[in-house]
Structures are given as structure tokens and as C-alpha cells.
Amino acid sequence: MFTSLTKKSDKKLDKISKIYLGISAFCIVFAAIYEYLSHEVYSAFMIFAFLIPFLGGTVVFFIIKRFFTSTMPGESLVRLYNCGIATLTVGSIFQGVLEIYGTTNSLVNVYLLVGAMLIISAVVIYTRADLKKHSTASSIELEAKEQIIILP
């Protein structure tokens, strides 16, 4: 049963990584077309917007799958993290659009703030759950060792 749960989690993390890879590809194509149609005016925010879902999504979930197999993130935690990545990506594209048009808007900073808060919240919750799980496992192992020592 544990093996099937691990395989399901691996498939789920693979699916999430592939979706983020597709979103990254979409951002690249979108930026190329948008900048072509804007008479080849460029914006770094638009060009590098694909890095947010690639590094924040594909790479992160691959690392979780590869190295943190003992604690898989829950569905609500993944959704919270996804919202943070989506907010940062949309904010970067929006900032790029504004730069291409030659204007500014102070509300663009809200995307950065909200996206960062969502991601930090997800990471803190995941880390606390991971630490709690390991501390519980350590105390159970310690109790088992104490019982072994006490027994004749």
C-alpha cells in the first residue's frame, strides 16, 4: 500500500512539473509574439517571465519528488504555492506590458507582495509539517529504544 501511495505521489508531482513546463513554454511563446507585434520593443520582465514557473514550479517539484519523498505536500498546500507562482508570473508579464507601452503603475508591486506572501506561507507550512513529522518519528523511535532497554 505504501508503494502505491508513493507511486501516486510521484505521478502527481510529475504531472505538476509537466504543467509548469508547459506554462513556461507558453510564457516564452507569448513574450516572443507580444514583442514582435509591439514593433520589437523589449522588456526584461516579459522576456524572463518564463523563469518564474520554470524555476518555481518545474524545478521545485522535481526536487521535492527526487529528494523529499518522505513528506509529500498536501493538495491545499500545492494550490497555495501554485497561486503564488501564478501571481508572480502574471505580475511579471503585466510589468512587461507596461514597460513596452512606456508607462508605469505602482499597483504592480502588489503582485510581487501577494505572490511572495503566498509562496512564503506555503513553504513555512510545508516546513513546519515536515519538522513536526520528523520530531514525532524521532520521539516514537526514542520511546521504542527506551522500551527495548527496559525490557529484560
N, C-alpha and C positions, 0 to 999 in steps of 0.2 A: 504494500500500500504506500509506503514512504517513497519508493522508487517511482511509482506512478504520479505521486504528487510533485516530485522533483521534475519529472519529465513534462508535466503540465506547466509548471512554473517556467521551465526552460523554453517551452514553446511560446508561452505568453510573452516572456522577455524578448525572444527572437522577433515575435510579431511587432512588439512596440519599437524595437530597434529598426526594423524594416520600414515601419510607418514614418519614423523620424528621418530615415534616409530618403524616403520619397518626398517628405516635406522640404528637406534640404535641396533636393533636385528641383522641386517646384520653385523655391526661392531663387535659385540660380537662373532658371529659365525666365521667371518673372522679371528679375532685375535686368537681364540682357535685353528682353523685349522692351521693357519700360524705358531703359536708357537709349535704346535705338530710336524709339518713337519720340523721345524728348530731344532730338537733334544732337545726340551724343554728348549730353551734359551728364557728368558722373557724380555720384555721391558714395562716399565710403560706407555710410550706413546701409545703403541699398546693396552695394557690391558684397559686403561681408555679412549680410543678414542671414545667409545660409549657415554660417558657423554656429549660430545660436542653437538651432535644432540639431545640427550635426554633433557638436561637442557636448551640448547639454542633454541631448536625447540619445542618439545612436551610441556614442562612446560611453556615456554614463551607464546606460542599461546593459551594454556589453560587459562593462567592468563588474557590475552587480552580478550578472549571470556567471561570469568567469571566476570571480574571487570571493563573493559574498553569498555563496549558495546556502549557508545555514539559515540566513534570515532574508526571506523574500519580502519586498514591500507589499502592503495591502492595496486593495483596489482604490479606496478613498485617498490613500497617500499618493498613489500614482496619478490620480486625477488632479490632486492639488499641485503636484510637481508639473504636470502637463500644462495646467493653467498658467503657471509661472513662465514656462518656456514659451507658450503661445503669446503671452503678454509682452515678453521681451522681443520676440520676433516681429510682432505687429508694430510695436513701438519703433523698432529699428527701421522697418520699411516706411512707416509714416514719417519718421525723421528724414529719411532719404528722399521721399516725395517732396517734403517741404524744402530741403536743400536744393533739389533740382529746380523747383519753381522760384528759388531765390528769396524765400521768406522764412520766418521763424515763428515759433509758438511755444510759450512757456509750459503749456499743458503736456508737452512731450515728456517732460520729466516725470509725470505721473506714471507713465508706462514703466519706466525704469524702477521707480519706487515700489509700485504694486507688484511687478514681476519679481523683483528681488525679495520682497517680503514673502510672497508665495513660495518661492524656492527655498528660502531660509527656513520657513515654517516646516516644509516637507522634510528637509534634511534634519532639522532638530528633532522632529517627531520620530523619524526613522532611527536616528542615533540613540535616542532615549529608549526606544523599544528594543533595539539591539543590545544596549548595555543592560537593560532590565532582564532580557532573556539570558544573557551570559552570567549575570550575577545570580539569577535563580538556579541556573545549571550548576554553577560553582558551589552554591550552598547545598544543593542536593548531593553533589559528589562528596562534599565535606562531611555531610551527615552520614552518608554511606560508609565513608572511610572510618568515621568515629564508631559506627556500629560494628564494623569489622574488627576494629581494635578492641572494643569492649567485649565482644564475644570470645569465649574460651576456645 
